[in-house]
Amino acid sequence: MPPTTDNPDEIFDLIDNADHVIGHVRRGDAHRNPALLHRSVQVLVFDDAGRILLQRRSATKDLFPGYYCASASGHVISGDDYAETARREIEEELGVSLDVRFIEKVVVASAFETEMTALFVARSNGPFDFNTDETAGGAFFERADLRASEPRLALTPAAESALAAIERLAESGTLAQCLAGL
């Protein structure tokens, strides 16, 4: 496996289940100990046809290399907030600047880490300038294709959570409202 392009010494806020800062943690430690709850963001970008942009993670990511994830995603660096991080990740990973709308925060756990992740939505038809250190490109997907059981995309746990939230919004009839005005 190629060496990671992620900095293990990045500092994240260590938080409790109520999202209060209780300390700080290095990325390298947070990604080896699921007891170290820290913050992240997921941004799902919709095009005018209602499709969702998913990016494929670079082979050099420290967790879930090669998996599909949200359109843009990342950790909240200590002292930053969720919305600021969402906008930064869009610019870093997709090469564009977009307005975002907050949807929800949930705890997402994997065998490697546990994150309080904030989901945001945005709208854009592109074009995108995918950052090759972060991504292996991306593509728009129909929601129905993402729900299909076969063939199944390899998705990060946070992407699975984000897509489930979008489906709940669609089922409740509020997805269009969330995307209105973006």
Disulfide bonds with the S-S distance in Angstrom:
none
